[in-house]
């Protein structure tokens, strides 16, 4: 009987660290259409630390050299908010551009993946 009582509690304890993240994202995907003649697109992915511990950003990567991403802080205290600022350089690109920003933090082994979709005019 004791084993039956402990098993559900143990499952919750074992599953909770992977499924619960301290950083809560307002959104993980942004789709946008830049103004005519724009050279760059700037967006922000907002987050809040809803956990009880400080979260540190360990690494920020982008899927291509045309996209830069920076965090507003290297660590986020409980209750604090911040953003990942993304700058996409249009250059000679055309059509739908889908760029991924990958963030590693110390609150999870799984990376956070943010997606920027930019709809550009087709080349003539």
Backbone as CSV, one residue per row, in Angstrom:
resi,resn,N_x,N_y,N_z,CA_x,CA_y,CA_z,C_x,C_y,C_z
1,UNK,0.816,-1.213,0.000,0.000,0.000,0.000,0.854,1.269,0.000
2,UNK,1.916,1.238,0.758,2.797,2.406,0.789,3.397,2.663,-0.600
3,UNK,3.766,1.594,-1.312,4.325,1.745,-2.653,3.307,2.391,-3.593
4,UNK,2.046,1.999,-3.463,1.001,2.584,-4.302,0.831,4.082,-4.031
5,UNK,0.964,4.493,-2.794,0.821,5.905,-2.442,2.004,6.733,-2.931
6,UNK,3.203,6.174,-2.906,4.396,6.927,-3.283,4.579,7.035,-4.795
7,UNK,4.145,6.059,-5.556,4.397,6.049,-6.992,3.859,7.284,-7.713
8,UNK,2.609,7.690,-7.537,2.155,8.901,-8.244,2.960,10.138,-7.863
9,UNK,3.307,10.286,-6.608,4.103,11.430,-6.163,5.486,11.416,-6.775
10,UNK,6.077,10.253,-6.877,7.389,10.109,-7.478,7.348,10.468,-8.958
11,UNK,6.294,10.084,-9.643,6.157,10.435,-11.061,6.103,11.937,-11.242
12,UNK,5.382,12.624,-10.392,5.289,14.083,-10.473,6.664,14.697,-10.254
13,UNK,7.399,14.211,-9.268,8.725,14.746,-8.978,9.675,14.475,-10.147
14,UNK,9.622,13.288,-10.734,10.516,12.954,-11.829,10.178,13.713,-13.110
15,UNK,8.913,13.980,-13.353,8.503,14.649,-14.585,8.542,16.168,-14.495
16,UNK,8.399,16.720,-13.326,8.284,18.168,-13.172,9.487,18.955,-13.710
17,UNK,10.750,18.558,-13.422,11.858,19.381,-13.899,11.906,19.540,-15.417
18,UNK,11.578,18.525,-16.200,11.639,18.638,-17.650,10.462,19.428,-18.229
19,UNK,9.294,19.304,-17.612,8.116,19.937,-18.192,7.919,21.378,-17.738
20,UNK,8.498,21.745,-16.613,8.290,23.094,-16.088,9.539,23.937,-16.328
21,UNK,9.351,25.053,-16.987,10.445,26.001,-17.207,10.159,27.258,-16.396
22,UNK,11.225,27.895,-15.945,11.046,29.120,-15.181,10.687,30.300,-16.090
23,UNK,11.249,30.326,-17.313,10.955,31.436,-18.222,9.666,31.157,-18.973
24,UNK,8.748,32.105,-18.838,7.463,32.019,-19.549,7.512,33.037,-20.685
25,UNK,7.289,32.573,-21.916,7.399,33.421,-23.104,6.041,33.939,-23.518
26,UNK,5.951,35.247,-23.832,4.698,35.832,-24.312,4.313,35.152,-25.624
27,UNK,5.298,34.890,-26.475,5.102,34.112,-27.705,6.470,33.622,-28.172
28,UNK,6.461,32.496,-28.877,7.710,31.919,-29.361,7.812,32.008,-30.879
29,UNK,6.809,32.604,-31.506,6.837,32.796,-32.953,6.283,34.176,-33.287
30,UNK,6.974,34.875,-34.170,6.506,36.175,-34.638,6.542,36.155,-36.168
31,UNK,5.431,36.543,-36.788,5.356,36.678,-38.240,5.150,38.158,-38.548
32,UNK,5.896,38.668,-39.514,5.817,40.094,-39.821,6.067,40.356,-41.306
33,UNK,5.607,41.504,-41.745,5.860,41.980,-43.109,6.502,43.358,-42.949
34,UNK,7.740,43.526,-43.416,8.407,44.826,-43.241,7.822,45.893,-44.157
35,UNK,8.052,47.146,-43.774,7.631,48.271,-44.608,8.440,48.254,-45.904
36,UNK,7.854,48.789,-46.962,8.573,48.884,-48.244,9.867,49.677,-48.054
37,UNK,10.929,49.175,-48.652,12.214,49.869,-48.583,13.002,49.615,-47.310
38,UNK,12.461,48.847,-46.386,13.171,48.582,-45.133,14.426,47.752,-45.397
39,UNK,15.482,48.040,-44.653,16.735,47.280,-44.762,16.806,46.170,-43.721
40,UNK,16.119,46.401,-42.596,16.157,45.443,-41.488,14.763,45.275,-40.879
41,UNK,14.615,44.188,-40.130,13.404,43.942,-39.346,13.856,43.748,-37.904
42,UNK,13.196,44.463,-36.986,13.497,44.326,-35.552,12.260,43.824,-34.834
43,UNK,12.440,42.780,-34.002,11.343,42.256,-33.186,11.869,41.930,-31.790
44,UNK,10.937,41.766,-30.854,11.284,41.395,-29.477,10.448,40.196,-29.056
45,UNK,11.104,39.234,-28.433,10.421,38.111,-27.814,10.491,38.342,-26.307
46,UNK,9.341,38.668,-25.694,9.286,38.988,-24.271,9.153,37.732,-23.421
47,UNK,9.765,37.772,-22.232,9.685,36.653,-21.289,9.588,37.178,-19.862
48,UNK,9.192,36.272,-18.963,9.152,36.571,-17.530,9.604,35.330,-16.773
49,UNK,10.404,35.530,-15.748,10.828,34.418,-14.900,9.745,34.177,-13.852
50,UNK,8.977,33.117,-14.028,7.897,32.780,-13.095,8.353,31.750,-12.072
51,UNK,9.624,31.379,-12.109,10.162,30.394,-11.172,10.665,31.033,-9.895
52,UNK,11.283,30.195,-9.063,11.778,30.641,-7.760,13.285,30.868,-7.753
53,UNK,13.962,30.588,-8.879,15.416,30.724,-8.931,15.831,31.635,-10.085
54,UNK,17.044,32.154,-9.979,17.619,32.969,-11.053,17.882,32.055,-12.254
55,UNK,17.561,32.541,-13.459,17.823,31.806,-14.694,18.941,32.529,-15.445
56,UNK,19.931,31.767,-15.890,21.054,32.324,-16.646,20.961,31.884,-18.104
57,UNK,21.198,32.819,-19.019,21.301,32.475,-20.430,22.725,31.967,-20.654
58,UNK,22.851,30.774,-21.203,24.159,30.174,-21.436,24.635,30.377,-22.863
59,UNK,23.687,30.380,-23.808,24.049,30.524,-25.217,22.849,31.027,-26.013
60,UNK,23.125,31.871,-27.002,22.100,32.360,-27.933,22.654,32.143,-29.337
61,UNK,21.925,31.361,-30.155,22.359,31.093,-31.531,21.242,31.444,-32.491
62,UNK,21.636,31.805,-33.714,20.653,32.053,-34.767,20.936,31.101,-35.922
63,UNK,19.920,30.881,-36.751,20.037,29.907,-37.830,20.800,30.425,-39.043
64,UNK,21.080,31.729,-39.089,21.865,32.253,-40.218,22.542,33.552,-39.819
65,UNK,23.569,33.928,-40.603,24.326,35.140,-40.307,23.549,36.431,-40.520
66,UNK,22.392,36.344,-41.196,21.576,37.532,-41.451,20.722,37.910,-40.238
67,UNK,20.774,37.092,-39.189,19.939,37.316,-38.013,20.818,37.416,-36.770
68,UNK,20.596,38.461,-35.984,21.308,38.645,-34.714,20.286,38.605,-33.589
69,UNK,20.660,38.001,-32.473,19.773,37.956,-31.306,20.585,38.238,-30.047
70,UNK,20.044,39.121,-29.200,20.697,39.432,-27.935,19.655,39.460,-26.825
71,UNK,20.062,39.042,-25.644,19.169,39.091,-24.484,19.380,40.427,-23.775
72,UNK,18.322,40.925,-23.134,18.440,42.205,-22.433,19.269,42.069,-21.159
73,UNK,19.455,40.825,-20.681,20.278,40.565,-19.496,20.810,39.144,-19.586
74,UNK,21.933,38.888,-18.912,22.490,37.532,-18.941,21.844,36.638,-17.891
75,UNK,21.206,37.254,-16.904,20.481,36.483,-15.889,19.169,37.179,-15.562
76,UNK,18.187,36.345,-15.141,16.850,36.866,-14.879,16.415,36.381,-13.496
77,UNK,16.231,37.308,-12.574,15.813,36.971,-11.214,14.331,36.584,-11.196
78,UNK,13.899,35.851,-10.184,12.473,35.503,-10.083,11.603,36.758,-10.136
79,UNK,10.568,36.707,-10.952,9.640,37.824,-11.088,10.058,38.866,-12.109
80,UNK,11.319,38.833,-12.560,11.799,39.816,-13.541,11.347,39.454,-14.949
81,UNK,11.231,40.483,-15.787,10.890,40.310,-17.194,12.043,40.811,-18.047
82,UNK,12.049,40.399,-19.284,13.074,40.851,-20.214,12.656,40.497,-21.623
83,UNK,13.620,40.584,-22.540,13.314,40.288,-23.934,14.555,39.794,-24.653
84,UNK,14.313,39.107,-25.742,15.361,38.772,-26.691,15.109,39.682,-27.889
85,UNK,16.081,40.550,-28.167,15.979,41.469,-29.297,16.558,40.789,-30.528
86,UNK,15.788,40.801,-31.610,16.211,40.140,-32.841,16.287,41.174,-33.968
87,UNK,17.380,41.117,-34.717,17.595,41.987,-35.862,17.846,41.100,-37.081
88,UNK,16.958,41.192,-38.076,17.080,40.447,-39.323,17.443,41.430,-40.427
89,UNK,18.547,41.173,-41.130,18.982,42.017,-42.241,18.411,41.447,-43.533
90,UNK,17.628,42.264,-44.238,16.911,41.799,-45.427,17.860,41.528,-46.594
91,UNK,18.755,42.452,-46.886,19.679,42.255,-48.002,18.928,42.046,-49.306
92,UNK,19.329,41.050,-50.084,18.694,40.760,-51.367,17.707,39.602,-51.268
93,UNK,17.317,39.251,-50.064,16.402,38.127,-49.880,14.990,38.475,-50.350
94,UNK,14.258,37.442,-50.760,12.869,37.631,-51.169,12.069,36.408,-50.737
95,UNK,10.753,36.553,-50.750,9.887,35.447,-50.350,9.835,35.279,-48.842
96,UNK,9.298,34.153,-48.396,9.149,33.882,-46.959,10.489,33.476,-46.364
97,UNK,10.918,34.205,-45.358,12.152,33.909,-44.637,11.782,33.416,-43.247
98,UNK,12.261,32.239,-42.887,11.983,31.684,-41.563,13.311,31.493,-40.847
99,UNK,13.495,32.228,-39.756,14.753,32.201,-39.012,14.485,31.691,-37.596
100,UNK,15.412,30.881,-37.088,15.252,30.309,-35.753,16.321,30.845,-34.817
101,UNK,15.887,31.166,-33.600,16.781,31.603,-32.536,16.726,30.511,-31.476
102,UNK,17.882,29.985,-31.100,17.960,28.909,-30.112,18.640,29.449,-28.861
103,UNK,17.982,29.262,-27.714,18.504,29.755,-26.440,18.726,28.588,-25.489
104,UNK,19.901,28.559,-24.880,20.171,27.580,-23.835,20.200,28.317,-22.501
105,UNK,19.488,27.779,-21.518,19.461,28.358,-20.177,19.810,27.276,-19.178
106,UNK,20.056,27.681,-17.941,20.379,26.695,-16.917,19.133,26.164,-16.198
107,UNK,17.945,26.492,-16.687,16.732,25.966,-16.042,16.177,24.739,-16.764
108,UNK,16.803,24.333,-17.878,16.334,23.153,-18.606,17.432,22.645,-19.521
109,UNK,17.455,21.333,-19.748,18.407,20.758,-20.696,17.953,20.979,-22.131
110,UNK,16.671,21.204,-22.321,16.127,21.406,-23.666,16.209,22.883,-24.038
111,UNK,16.684,23.190,-25.252,16.762,24.599,-25.661,15.383,25.194,-25.926
112,UNK,15.296,26.514,-25.820,14.099,27.252,-26.219,14.309,27.623,-27.679
113,UNK,13.281,27.411,-28.505,13.381,27.753,-29.927,12.355,28.850,-30.248
114,UNK,12.866,29.973,-30.724,12.029,31.086,-31.134,12.079,31.160,-32.663
115,UNK,10.963,31.496,-33.279,10.901,31.545,-34.740,10.446,32.918,-35.218
116,UNK,11.192,33.458,-36.178,10.834,34.709,-36.838,10.504,34.388,-38.285
117,UNK,9.290,34.751,-38.707,8.884,34.579,-40.101,8.690,35.957,-40.709
118,UNK,9.439,36.225,-41.780,9.377,37.521,-42.449,8.940,37.297,-43.885
119,UNK,7.831,37.934,-44.263,7.335,37.805,-45.630,7.845,38.991,-46.446
120,UNK,8.722,38.683,-47.389,9.313,39.702,-48.252,8.709,39.603,-49.643
121,UNK,8.703,40.711,-50.396,8.214,40.652,-51.776,9.072,39.683,-52.591
122,UNK,8.460,39.017,-53.551,9.203,38.123,-54.444,10.121,38.952,-55.341
123,UNK,11.271,38.386,-55.668,12.211,39.079,-56.564,11.602,39.208,-57.945
124,UNK,11.890,40.329,-58.612,11.317,40.562,-59.948,12.302,40.227,-61.019
